[in-house]
Amino acid sequence: MGVEYGNYNELCLDPLIREAVLNDIQEQGKLLSLHKYDIPQAVTICPEPWMPQSGMVTAAFKIKRSNLYKNYKGDIEEMYNSRR
């Protein structure tokens, strides 16, 4: 895509990359005939891996929703507000 970046964190925060990822997800959702409400309208790319040590997932790699919500509350609200 020709995007220059200094490190992986910068790449994850780049609006062009976020838009490209979102477009790919939306394309796949349409190809699979998903309902519009099942297709994301915004994404956030998290540069840090979700590991049991970070508290984002269990040892069995099941998502800890309450921890994710607490940690990413601002990102979640931004995504909902950006697509209204």
C-alpha positions, 0 to 999 in steps of 0.5 A: 500500500506504500505506507511508511511506518517506523514500527508496528504500533504506528502501522496499527494506528495508521488510518489508511491501514485501518480503512483497508482492514475494514474494507476487507472485512466488509467485502468478506461479509458481503460475499458471505451474504451476512446481514448489514448489522453483522458486518463491522462498520469500524475497526480498531487494530490493537498492536499488543497481543492478547495473552493470558499474562495481559489479562485479556484472555484466559489460559484457554484463550477465551476472551475476557469481555469485561477486561477488554471493555475496561481496557478498550472502552475509549476505542469502542465508544469512538468506533460507535460514535464515528459511524452514526 
